[in-house]
Amino acid sequence: MFDPTRFTSDRARRIDASGIRRVFDLAATLKDPINLSIGQPDFDVPDTVKEAAIRAVRKGINRYTLTQGVRELHERITRQLDEELPEWGTAVRSGEQSILVTSGVSGGLVLAMLACVGPGDEVLIPDPYFVMYKHLVTLAGATPVYIDTYPDFQLTADRIESQITPRTKMLLFNSPSNPTGVVSPPAVCADVARLCSERNILLLTDEIYDEFCYEKTPRHGKPRCPTPATAGLDMLLMRGFSKTYGMTGWRLGYAVGPKPIVEQMTKLQQYSFVCAPSMVQVAGVGAMDLDMSPYVEAYRQKRDTVVSRLTGSFDLTTPGGAFYAFPKVPERLGVTATKFVERAVQEHGLLIIPGSVFSSRDTHFRISYACDNKMLNRGLDALLKLARI
């Protein structure tokens, strides 16, 4: 008798289906849900970027590109590094560092895991964490080791150091953070980079939300998001286009890091993703010249609305970036976050994500304020009613 389960691998079975996807499936069954679950900007791709992609398609730029990405996008990324992280730009030009254009930051994370870690290796992950992190470590055959960052959600050097073992090979660093929205200040970034360098640990800094940062600090004449990359070159830097330009479905990102590591990632991309979409790479060159600050300011105002309305009813660490908040379920309600979320869905049609999707704890929940203001306030009204039960 044919048994399909016989053909699925132990590796695949060790990876759980995303709890976020289950919420998305539930949303499809509700009439007029209040959707504060999805981590996707509510604005569309700017028209100039759309037109650039359309022109590329019509010009016949529809074939494979070089695995590492088109030259024009490499040059534009290098110019961005020159402006923001001059040491990195110089290292790229000298050949010490390399750039790989990836199918989104998620694609870059897959390649980095497969290129850098394997059985017997440990990867340090903050708790709470981006939902993909632990599963990608499992996919690579390595072991995730969680660093408790409650209650302020800062991944500090002290917290990291206590979890380092002889098997520690990589640290995943995400600021601004998903799911908490917390931004690591410059001193924390520098301390973490220094610790990883001293202990010979590869620091992977995931900066997909770098433009959506409300706690920027001056650097080279412009307010910018704090990053460990100011402290040296011994790390992998990943950034993308999905959040900044609303290009979530276009799948475009990039990784910059030491040449031997990026060469291995490039080789693996050749046998997996092949290359990022050709017309999207061309459009991405122009996207990097756009001023997205009005959108960022609009989201900062949404953040302020969330904080002002929920403070007092929920224990909430103020998000410094991204477009998430991670409130704690009031203890007096006597329920887990999972039960609280079920109640939100059943009683108000409110879609939020239980913290257990991102954490070993089931005490908090994630809301996304990447929605229009009317829906956001409907959702906050529902949360306040639930808190008063």
N, C-alpha and C positions, 0 to 999 in steps of 0.2 A: 504493500500500500504506500502510495506517495505521501510523505510527511513533509510539508514545506518547512516546518520549524527545524528539521534536521539540517537544513542548509544555511541557517542563519548563524553567524559567528558568536562566540562568547563575548568578543569585543563589542559587537553591536548590541547584544542583550544587556550589557552592563550600562548602556547609556539610556537614560529615561527620556521619554517624549517630553517636550517642553511644556511646562505648566502654562506658559504664556499662550502657546498655540491652542490649548484647551479653552482658554478664555476667548480667543478669537473665534473658535468654533461655536462657543456659546452665544457670542454676539450675533452670529448669523441667524440664530433662532429667535431673537428678541425683537419686538416691534418698538422702534424708537428708543434704543438703549442709550444710556449716558455713558459714553465710552471714554474713560480716563485710563485705559490700559495700554494703548499702543504707543510705542516709542518712535513715532514718525512725525516729522514736521507737518503742520496743517497747511503750509503754503506750498504752492506749486513750484516746479523748476522755473527759474527766470526765463523769460521769452528769448533773450539773446543766446542762452545756452541751448534751448530747444532748436533755434534756428541754425546754430552752428552744427548741431548733430544732423539736422535735415540736410544741410548743404553737403556735409561729409558723405552721407548716404548717396545723394544724387551725383556726387563727384566720383562715386565708385569706391569709396574707402570702406569696403565691406569685407575685406579679406583678413586673414591672420596678420597680426603685426609681429614684430620681434617679441620674443617671450618676455623680455624685460621692459617692454613698453616703447612707445614712439619717441623719437628724438626730441620733438618739440615739447612734449610734456616733461621729459627729463630736464630739459633746459629751464622750463618754467619753475619746476620744483626746486632746482638748484638756485635760481634767483630768489625764491622765497627763503631758502636757507641762508643765502647771503645776507638778506635783510634782517632776518630774525635770529639766526644762529650762525654767525659768520665762520666760526671754527668748523662747523659741519659743511658749509659750502666749500670752504677751502679743501677739506678732506675729500669731498666728492671729486673736485677738480683734479686733485693729486692722485686719485685712485685708491686712497686709503679706505674710503667709504664708498658704497655703491647704493644705487637706487633700483628698486623693483616696483613696477606698477602692478597692482594686484586687483583681483575681482572683489573689491570692497576690502575694508579692514578685516572682516571675517575671513576672507580668503587668505589674507596675509597671516592671520593668526594660525590657520590650519597649516600653512607652509612652515611657519616658524616652529610649531610644535613638532612636526614630522622631521624637520631638519636638525633640531637641536636636542631633543630629549627622547628617551626610550626606557625600556625596562631597567629598573634599578635606580632611575633618576627620580628626584623629588622636585616638584614645582610649587613654589609658595604662592598662595592665592589669598587676597583679603576676603574676609567674611564680614558683611555681604559682598557678593561678587556678581559680575556680569554672567548671566545664565550659561553662556557658552563655555566659559573658562574650564570648569572642572571636566566637562565632557570631552573637550579637545585634548586635555592632558591624558584622559583615559584612552582616547583614540590612539594617541602616540605610544601607549603602553607604559607611561610613567605614572607616578603617584602624586595626587594633589595633597598638599599640606595647607591647612587653613589657618589664617591669622585672625584672631578675634579683634575687631576694631570697634566694637560697641563701647560706650554709647555715642562717641563723637564721630566715629567712622573715619578717623585719620590713620592711615597706614604709616606709622612712624618707625624710625630705625630701631628704637627699643623693642617695639612689638615684633618686628621682623627678626631681630638677632636671637631672640629666645627660641625661635623655631628652626634655626639653621642647623643642619647636620652635615656630616661628610658627604651625604648623597644629594645635597641641595645643589641644583644646577641653574635654576631660573626663578625669577620673581616677576609676577604679572602686576603691573602698576597702572591704575586707571584713574585719571583725573582730567576733567571733571568726571565724577563717578556715575555709573549706572549700577545700582538703582538709587543711590542716596542723593546724588547731585552735589556731594561734597567736593570742594576744591582743595588740593594740598598746597599750602603756602610755600613760598620760595625756600624757607629754611628746611622744611620737611623734605622737599624735593632734593635739595643739596645733600642732606644727611643720608637719605636713602641711596642716592647715587654713590656717595663716598663709601658707605657700608658694602654695597655690592661690589665695588671695585676692589676694596680691601679683602673681601672674602672670596673673590673670584667667582661671582655669581652673575649670570647674564640678566640684566635688567631689560624687560620689554615694557616700554611705556606706550600704552594705548591711549591716543589723544584724539579720538574720533569727535569729541565734543569741544575741541580747543577753542573754536570761535564762540561757542555758547558758554562763555565764562563771564560772570558778573563781578569777579574779584581779580581783575587784571592788574598787573603791576608794570611800571615803565621798564622797557628794555629796547635799547637802540632807537630811542626817540618815539616809541609808540607803546600804548598800553597793550600788554599781551598776557596770555594765560601762563601761569608758572609751569615750568617743566623741568624734570631732572636733566634734560639734554643740555642745559646751560652749564652743567658741572663736568662734562667730559664727553668722550666719544665711545666709551666702552659699553654700548647698549644698542638695542633696536628701537627705533622710533617709528610708530605707525600712525598715519593720519588718513583721512578720507573725505569724500565729497557727499556722502549720503545725507548727513545731518545738516551741514552748512548750507547746501544748495538745494535741499529737498530731493536729492537724486537717489533715494533709497533703492528704487528698482533698477537703477542704471549700473550698479555694481562697479564702483571705481574707488580705489584707494592706493596707498603706496607705503612702502617700507624703506627705511634708510638705516644702514648699519655697517659694521665691519665687512669688508669685501669677502672674506672666506665664508662668512655666514650667509650673506645675501646670494653668493654664487650657488650655494647648496639649495637655498630656497628657489632660485631661478630654475635650477635643474628639475626640481620637483614640480614646479609650475608647468614646465615643458610637458610633463607626463600626466598632468591633471587638468588644470584650468586652461592650459595652452597659452592664453593671453587674455587680458581684459578686453572688453568689446572695443573694436577699432574706432567706430564713430563716437563712442563715449569718451575715449581718450582725447580725440581731437576737440570735442566740446569742452572737456575739462581744462584745457589750456586757457581758454577765454574765461571760464568760470572763476579762475583764480584771480582775475583782475577786477571782479565785481565787489562793490561795497555792500556787504550784508548787514551792516550795523543797524539799520532800521528794524530788521527782523529780530536781531538779537535784543534790541531795546524793548520791542514788543513782548518778547518772552521774559525779559527781566521784570516787566510790569505784571505779567501773569504770575511769576514767582512771588512778587510782593503781595499779590492778591491772596495766593495760597497761604502764605505765612501769616498775614494779618488776620485772615478769617479762621484758620485752624488753631492758632496759638491760643492757649487757654482751655481748649477742649481736648487737644492732643499734645503729647510730648513730641516735638518736632525740631530736628536739627536743621537750621536754615540752609537750604541748598545754595551753593555758590556758583553753580553752573549746570549744564545740560538742561533737561526740562522734566525733571523728576523730583518728587518729594517722597520721603520714607517715614511717615508718621508711625508712632507706636499706638497699638490698640489700648485704650484706657484699661488699666488693670481692674478697676472696679466693675467692669462689664463681665469679668470672669470667663472670657472666651479666648480661644486662639485666634490668630490672624486668619487662618483658613475659615473658621466658623464665622468670623466677622465679615469676610468677603462673601461667603454664601448668603448671609443675611442681606448684605448690600445688593446682591444680584436679585434675590427673591422678593425683597420688599420695595426696592427702588429702581430695579433695572440698571443698577450702577455697576459697571465693569472696572474692577481694580485688580491688582495682582497680590496674592498673599506673599509675605516675606519668605516663606519656606521655599519658594522657587529660587531664591537667591542666597539662601542662608541655612545654617544648621538650626537656627531659631525660627519659631513661628509666632513672633511677637509683634511684628511690624507689617505694613503693607505699602506697596508702591502705587503712587498715582502719577500719571503723566499729564502735564498741563499743555501738551502739544495739541491743542484743540481750540475752537473758537471760544470767545469769552462767555457766550450764552451757555454753551454746554459745560464749561468749567464751573460757572456759578451754580448751575443745576446740580452738578456733582458735589460741590462743596456744601450746598444746602442739604443734600442727602446725608453726607458724612456727619454734619452737625446734628441732624435728627437722630442718627444712629448712636452718636455719642451721648445723647440725653436719655436713651432708653434705660 
